[in-house]
């Protein structure tokens, strides 16, 4: 069944391109439009054996399924682009956004069937196997399960209600990403006071503490431009449910301190220097390298 479905991917980032490669491994045709996209996007699409088309209109007209995996802040704009060309297939909104924003996407695409999706885990490369949580019409969800069957992308149904997958993703992100932010700040405080080794010794007594993963401070800095909008959406959802969203907003504010570190490779010292700088511009030099 998978070979009978043509999939479109509008933004082949690291996650999207990895998903495309998994679909291609089963013979599924995956299209994308390189117009206006970066050389990095072109290289990722080429490595994933995605097929280019000339225009976005050609992409929308040629696919049965559109998979949206993009920076969270751009989710509605991407949906609007698809809607402007009359997309009427299955639209998988798989970004880390609030349930209300998923519903906004559905309203923007009245002729399409919108499925709420959420990816938990790393891109499916090197044996990694993320889970794609799906909520929406059961027939369409089942179709997507068939599409990814036999790949390293696991699927899990969450029922018919749009918003459940996004709520699950933001609930998980609220802990996972904020914990990494807090670990970076805690390590920075200890390091500033000459007790970083002692902090790591204490943390090592607890299994799986992010405080022992100091290498992740640099990775967090390079991904902050994507994570900050996600935590801002998590804060909105907490507010909507009557729970305090201040922690998520504060964590997002810290992440914005790393805005200029987008997709770069930093040392721990460089990442912490950016946290120290109130203007968001630290006197450090680092090369532009894609984050792993």
N, C-alpha and C positions, 0 to 999 in steps of 0.2 A: 504493500500500500504506500510505503514511503516514497518509492520511485515515481508514483503517479502525482505527487504533490510538488509544486514549485514554490520555493520559499524566497522571499525578498528580505534583505538586511540593509537598512539605511545607513547604519553607522558601524563599520567593522573595527571597533576597538579591540582590545585584547580579549575581552569576554565574548563579544559578538563573533569575532573571527574564529575563536576556538569552537564556539557552537557551530558555526558554518562548516568547519573542518570535520566535525563529528557527523553532521548531516551528509556531507560529501562522501564520507567513508562508507555510507550505505547507498550511495548512488543518487541521492536527492540533489536536484538542481538548485543551486543557491545563486541568486542574482543580486547585483548591487550597482549603484550609479556613482562613478568616480568623479563626476563633475563637481568642482569646488572642494574636493577632498585633498588631504595632505599626501605627501609622498609616503609617509609612514602607513597611512590607511591603505594606499595602493599596494604596498609591500605585504601588509597583513592579508589583504584580500587575495593577492597572488599566491601566497603560501598556502592559503586555505582552499585554493582551486575554485574561487568564486568567479562567476561569469559576469563581466561588465556589460551594462547597457548604456545607450547614449544619453538618455534623459530620465528624470524622475518619473515623468508620465509613462515612459516605456516600462519602467520597473513596476509601477503600480498596476498597469494594464496586464502585465505578464505573469503575475504571481497569484497563488491561491492563499498563501499565508504571508503576512508581513510581521517580522519579529523586530520589536523595538527594544534595543539594548543601547542606551546612550547615557550621557551625564544626566542625573535626575532633573536638573534645572531646565533641560531642553525637552522634556517628555511631551508637554502639550504642543510645543512648536513642531516637533516631529510628527505628531498625530495630525496637526493642522495641515502640514505639507501633504500627507497622504490623503486627507479629506479633500484638499483643493483639486486633486486629480480624480476624485470620485471613487476611491477604493471601496470595494464591496465584498471583500473576502473575509478571512479571519485575521484579526489584528491582535497580536499578543503584546500587551503592555507589560513588559518584564522589568521595569525600572523600579528603583527604591523610592517610591512616592506614596503620599497618603491615599487612603481609600477614596476620599473626595476627589482627588486629582484623577484617579482612575475613572471615576464616574464622569468627570469632566471630559476625559478622553472619549468615553463611550458616547457622550452627547455630541461630541465633535464629529463622530463617525457614524451617523445614523444609518448608513447603508451597509455597514460592516458588522460582523459579530466580534465583539471585543471580549477577550479572555484576559483576566487578571493573572499576571505571573510574577514570581519572585525567585531569584536565584540565590541560593545559600551555598557558599563554598567557593573555592578557587576555580579559575578557568579549567576546562577539561583537557589538560595537557599533561604529559609525563605520568599518566596513570591516575591523575586526580579525577574525582567523580562528584561534581556538584549535584545538588538537587534542584530541579525546577518545580516549584509549587504552583499549582494551577487552580483557579476558581472561575467558574462560568458555566455556560450551557454544557451539559454532560456530553452531548454528541460531539461538540467541538473539542472539549477537553480530551475525550477518548481518541479523537483524530490526532491530537498532538502527542498523546502517549504512544500511539502507533508510529508516529513520525520519528520519535527519539528511541524507540525500542531497539536494543542491540548496540546502542552507543554508550559512551561513558557519562552521558547526562541522564541521571535518574529523574523520574517524574513522580509526583505525588498529588492526588486530587484532594481539594479542600472543600468541595461542595459547589453549589450553584451560585452562591452570592458573590458578586463582584466586590472586591475590597478585602476579602479574607487573606489572600496571598500577600497583598501589600502590607496589611496590618501585621502579619506574621514577620515579614522581613524587617519592618521598622522596629518591632518589639525586640527582635534579635539584635539588630544594629544598635539599639539604644544601649545595650550592655556591651556588645563586642567592641564597637568602635570607640565608645566613650571610655571603656576600660583601657584601651591603648593610649588614648589621650591622657588619661589620669596617670598611667604608668610613666609616660614621657615627662609630665610635669613633676611627678614625685622623684624620678631619677635626677632631673635637673636640679631640684632643690637639694637633694643629698649630695650631688656632685659639687654644687656651689659651696657646700659646707664641709667638703672633704670626707664625707662618710658614704660615698657611693658603694665601695666594696662591702661595707657593713650592711647596707641596705640589701644588696644582692644576696648576702649570706642569710639574712633573715628571710627574704623572699624564697630562697631555694628550699626552705623547710616546708613550703607549701607547694603541692603538686600543681603544675600547670599555670603558675603565676606569670602574667605578662611582664612583671617587673624583672624576671630573669631573661626576657627576650629583648635585650637592649638593641640588637640589630634592627628590631622592628620600629624603633624611633625614626630612623632615616626613611624607612619605607612608608611610615605614616605621613611624614612630611611631604613626600613626593606624591602621595595620593590625596592629600588634604583638599585639593580643589574639587574633587568629586565627593569626598566624605562630608564636607561642611554642609552643602545643600541637603544631603540625606538626613543629617542630624537635625537640621532646621525643620524638615518635614516630620521627623520623629517628635520634635517638640510640639508642632501643631497638632499632631494626633494625640499626644498626652494631654494637651489643653482641652481638646474636644471631648476627651473621656473623663475630664475632671481630675486628672492626675497632674502633678507638677512637671512642667516642661522646662524649668529654669536650667537644670543640669545639662540638658541637650543643647540649649541655646548657648550656655557658657562654653561647652565643649566645641560647638561650631565656631564660636568666636576665637578660641585658641587655634583651631584648624586654619582659620583665615590668616593667622600670622604666618602661615606657610604658603600663601597663595603664589608667591613668586618661585616656589620650589617645584612647580608643576612638572611631573614626570622627569625629575632629575635624580641623579645619584649623589647623595650627600654623605658626609661623615656624620657621626653622632654630634661632634662638636659644632659643625655647621648648622645642623638642624636645631640644636639648642640655642645657638647664637641668634637665629631668627625669632625664637620665642622671647629672647631678652630684648629685642629691638621693638620699641613701641610703634615706630612708623611702619613696621613690616619690611624694612629694608636693612639688612645687616651687611656689615662690611666683610663679606665672605665671597669667595669665587668658587663656582662649581660648574661642571660641564653639563650640557644638555644630553642626557642619556635616558632612554625609556626605562620606566620602572619595571621590574620583573613582575 
